[in-house]
Amino acid sequence: MFCEKCGKNIADDSIFCEFCGHKNKEEKSTPHKKEEKKKVGGLTSIENETLKQMASHLEFFGYEIEKLNSESKMEIVAARHTKENNIVLWQIYPSFILFRTGLKTSKSPSSEIDDFINKINKILEITKVYYEMIDNELTIQFEAIFNGKYDKEIFGQFIDFFKNDQVKMCSVEEFNKLFID
C-alpha cells in the first residue's frame, strides 16, 4: 500500500508510515497489542522532547524503546529490534543526539583492521566507525550525531543514512576477511 501523506510504498499491514510517521489506518485494539505497548513504557519517561520524538519514530519502525538508567544528567535510550541492529541514543546536549550501534567479532585488533577502518571512514556519509575491546571482544562501533530539532522527514533520512553506512561498510570486500572469516 502507499502512504496517504507522502505517497511512499509501505507494507500492507503498516499502521504508520516508516518514512514520514503518518498514521494510515487505525490499530485494531486487542489485548495482545495493549500488552506490547506496556512493554515499551520507556517512551513516556523520556524528558528531552527531541529524543522522545526520535524514540517514538523508531517505535513506528518496530523498535522497542527503553529509557536506560544513567548516573549523569544525559538521557540514554535503547532501541531494540528483532531484525535490525539495536541502537543506543543519548542526549549529549539539548539538540545533539548521539546514535550508536555495535557489531561484535571474535577477531583481534590488527594493523589491517586499523587501515580498513581509516579507509572506510573516508567513504561513509554520516557515520564514524571505530573499534574497542568490550569484555575481551572486538566491537565495531558505528556513531552518528543528529543535530537540531526533530523533523519526521529529516529524521527518516538520517536513519536511512545511518543504516546505509553500516551496510556500505559490511559490503566492502575486505570486511568478511577481516571481521568474519
C-alpha positions in Angstrom: 0.0 0.0 0.0 1.0 3.6 -0.3 1.2 6.2 2.5 -1.8 8.6 2.4 0.5 11.6 3.2 3.9 11.1 1.5 2.9 8.5 -1.1 5.8 6.2 -0.5 5.3 2.4 -0.7 4.9 0.8 2.7 4.0 -2.7 4.0 0.2 -3.5 3.7 -0.1 -4.1 7.4 1.6 -0.8 8.4 -0.3 1.4 10.7 2.3 4.2 10.5 4.4 5.2 7.5 8.1 4.3 8.1 9.2 7.4 6.2 7.0 10.2 7.5 5.3 8.7 10.5 1.8 9.4 9.3 -0.9 7.2 10.7 -2.6 5.5 7.7 -5.1 3.2 9.4 -6.5 2.6 12.8 -4.8 0.0 15.0 -7.0 -2.9 16.0 -7.4 -3.0 19.7 -6.6 -6.4 21.1 -5.3 -7.4 24.5 -2.1 -8.6 22.9 -1.4 -5.1 21.3 -2.1 -3.4 24.6 0.3 -5.7 26.4 3.0 -4.9 23.8 2.6 -1.2 24.5 3.1 -1.7 28.2 6.5 -3.3 27.5 7.5 -0.2 25.7 6.9 2.0 28.7 10.2 3.8 28.5 8.9 6.3 25.9 6.7 8.1 28.4 9.6 8.6 30.8 11.9 10.4 28.2 12.2 14.1 29.2 14.0 15.6 26.2 11.4 16.4 23.6 13.7 15.8 20.6 14.9 12.5 22.0 11.3 11.5 22.8 10.1 12.2 19.2 13.0 10.3 17.7 12.3 7.3 20.0 8.6 7.5 19.0 9.6 7.5 15.3 11.9 4.4 15.9 8.9 2.8 17.7 7.0 3.2 14.4 9.8 1.3 12.7 9.2 -1.6 15.1 11.9 -0.9 17.7 11.1 -1.5 21.4 12.1 1.6 23.3 13.5 1.6 26.8 15.0 4.5 28.8 18.2 3.4 30.5 19.3 4.4 33.9 22.1 6.9 33.9 24.2 8.4 36.6 24.7 11.5 34.6 22.1 14.1 33.6 22.2 12.8 30.0 19.2 10.7 28.9 20.1 7.4 27.3 17.6 5.3 25.3 17.9 1.8 23.9 16.0 1.0 20.7 15.9 -2.8 20.2 14.7 -4.5 17.1 14.4 -8.2 16.2 15.7 -7.8 12.6 17.7 -4.5 12.6 20.8 -3.6 14.6 19.9 -2.3 18.1 20.6 1.4 18.5 21.6 3.4 21.7 20.7 7.1 21.6 21.7 9.7 24.1 21.4 13.3 24.5 24.8 14.9 24.7 23.4 18.4 24.5 19.8 19.5 24.3 19.8 19.4 20.4 22.6 16.9 19.9 21.6 13.3 19.9 24.3 10.6 19.5 23.3 7.3 17.8 25.5 4.2 18.3 25.3 0.6 17.3 27.9 -2.0 17.6 28.9 -5.3 16.0 31.0 -7.9 17.9 33.5 -10.1 16.3 35.9 -12.8 17.5 38.8 -11.2 15.6 41.7 -9.4 17.4 42.8 -5.9 16.7 45.4 -5.6 13.9 47.1 -3.1 11.7 44.9 -4.4 8.8 41.8 -3.6 10.8 43.1 -0.1 11.6 43.8 0.5 7.9 40.4 -0.7 6.9 38.6 1.5 9.4 40.6 4.5 8.3 39.7 3.8 4.7 36.0 3.2 5.4 35.6 6.4 7.4 36.5 8.3 4.3 33.6 6.9 2.3 30.8 6.8 4.8 28.1 9.5 4.6 27.3 10.4 8.2 28.8 7.7 10.4 32.2 7.4 12.0 33.5 3.9 12.8 36.0 2.8 15.4 36.5 -0.3 17.4 37.0 -1.0 21.1 37.5 -4.1 23.3 34.4 -4.8 25.3 34.5 -7.9 27.6 37.6 -9.2 25.6 35.7 -9.0 22.3 36.4 -6.6 19.5 33.4 -4.4 19.0 33.0 -2.3 15.9 31.1 0.9 16.9 29.1 3.0 14.4 28.3 6.5 15.6 26.4 9.5 14.1 25.1 12.7 15.7 21.8 14.2 14.8 21.9 17.9 15.4 18.7 20.1 15.5 15.1 19.8 16.3 13.2 16.7 15.3 11.6 16.7 11.8 9.9 13.5 10.6 11.3 13.6 7.1 14.8 14.7 8.0 15.0 12.1 10.8 13.8 9.4 8.4 16.6 10.3 6.0 19.1 10.4 8.9 18.2 6.8 9.9 18.4 5.7 6.3 21.9 7.2 6.0 22.9 5.6 9.3 21.7 2.2 8.2 23.2 2.5 4.7 26.6 3.4 6.1 26.5 0.1 8.1 25.6 -1.8 5.0 28.2 0.0 3.0 31.0 -1.0 5.4 29.8 -4.6 5.6 29.6 -4.9 1.9 33.2 -3.9 1.2 35.1 -6.9 0.0 37.7 -6.9 2.8 35.1 -6.8 5.6 34.4 -10.6 5.6 38.1 -11.4 5.6 38.9 -9.0 8.4 35.9 -9.5 10.7 34.1 -12.8 9.9 36.2 -15.5 8.2 
